């Protein structure tokens, strides 16, 4: 570790912890106190990331404000898990809705990105809720510690993979198939990006790399020097940040490796050339650098499962031989081997297990990917809920992986996870259903000792803003790393404007926690008056709903949060609606929109059938079309769009009846007819 980067990181890993006290509204005899840990996990020229943890050593606190003075005039540029404001050198952090309460011996944490010049001296004087810090009851302590992270002993693959949890993917960047890492719309990787990923709590980073377009001709298949140096630079930054780092051969898998059944000699020579060069380039890198043989391997034109298994075994075996034979740290480096397609089907797991058994190498891990039960993952075929079928797909998959590998001492890295609909945006799946998926995903992977790596192609963490596009989603993901969260059957309570308001009941899913409170903002609703709980049934009373809906404007009138003894709260939107109104329209197959007055309702899915009852449009094995691919709601524009992809698979001059299903339970029917490129529609 040397130069500016080394000096900055050496300073950055100094944790300054100050024990401070505060006053709360409590019985006079109650002892009050807390401890605040302020740390700078990463720092770069002109910028830094700080994490702050507040541990309550006194009575329960409900609503908190932490204030301090920056010793060197630092300025906050971004914050998460708290609302941070500043005036000159004075800074104030206030709770957000879900972390207002700090139970006795409980801890809340938040983080900030900031700027500095000249010095970045850590603050040491804090106050909480307006009371100067005096330390735990009767004492004041300040400690300075230096944190270092070591590697597991050589050969301890299970420990190293465990230390990689949780992980993050630098997707759609060095794996792009264009001229450079910006080809797929993401900016060049910066040290600051990796610093911020680290500050989010991730312990490992998977850096997918596509090599083919940067590779010379036979027989040497030399990798472009500039490109290899760029990969080495990014890997070096990640290692300097303390990440466990995994690199691989990525989209080459379908670009040219897939041709192996017909051209085994050429594919193997080219594949071997890449790993031979990478083995030499990274021979002396620390053990925290991990090699993954190939991403999502697949073969075109093979004779079937047996040949697929043999070809993948040949790639994995050649990869292992090259790395182990290159010496240096590669002799014991952790190597990661995939199943065919990185599938968790039992046959694919068994094939890889057979290969690993034959290698007799204790520094090997297996990898699979998981993007959920497909109809739910993309919202097609009526799979718009995270129902029992979707849940069983997840638990069965992880059970198979655990039983095949983990139970036999072979660690597993789930190298990519998410939902396939995220390739467009995170709104393809309804928010509550999406959060339930990630809550169960994180919990079940943790119980099965599977390390997980979030696939992020830029749709989650902003590559320059360093802000999450869906804060509620990442809060649920982070919570699942350590605990469970309570959820419910729905996050939406609908009241029809045309009808009198009545009590509404939803089913709570405590997931091993205990329901503690129902709140609107920082105010507790009154149990027995505003709501009742009987078993797992939460009922909102008619008087409470009447008060919460106010003037009964269409849309969300109030936001409630159900709080549990652990995890993040469950948000409940109280919504006023009436059945949507659809109007006649004309357009083309390239641009057709149905004027829609949603009247507060939200679209769940759409069916399409011909007059004889047969299914119309793409995926004609189901009447339910794919959300945001065949159709999409536009709540701000007041329209429901039917896409060119939908009309591309609709018969000419054949009337199609559409049935729109809304989250309130309402439905609406609409007819469209395509004639050439012209489309007409009417309710």
Secondary structure, 3 states (H helix, E strand, C coil): CCHHHHHHHHHHCEEEEEEECCCCCCCCCCCCCEEEEEEEEEEECCEEEEEEEEEECCCCEECCEEEEECCCCCEEEEEECCEEEEECCEEEEECCHHHCEECCCCEEEEEEEEECCCCCCCCCCEEECCEECCCCCCCCEEEEEECCCCCCCCCCHHHHHHHCCCEEECCCCCCCCCCCCCCCCCCCCCHHHHHHHHHCCCCEEEECCCCHHHECCCCCCCECHHHHHHHHHHHHHHHHCCCEEEEECCCHHHHCHHHHHCCHHHHHHHHHHHHHHHHHHCCCCCCCEEEECCCCCCCCCCCCHHHHHHHHHHHHHHHHHHHHHCCHHHHCCCEEEECHHHCCCHHHHHHHHHHHHHHCCCCEEEEEEECCCHHHHHCCCCCCCCCHHHHHHHHHHHHHHHHHCHHHCCCEEEEEECCHHHHCCCCCCCHHHHHHHHHHHHHHHHHCCCEEEECCCCCCECCCCCCECCHHHHHHHHHHCCCCCCEECCCEEEEECCCCCCCEEEEEECCCCCEEEEEECCEECCECCCEEEECCEEEECHHHHHHHHCCCCCEEEEEEEEEECCCCCEEEEEEEECCCEECCEEEECCEEEEEEECCCCCEEEEEEEECCCCECCCCCCCCECCECCCEEEECCCCEEEECHHHHCCCCCCCCEEEEEEECCCCEEEEEEEEECCEEEEEC
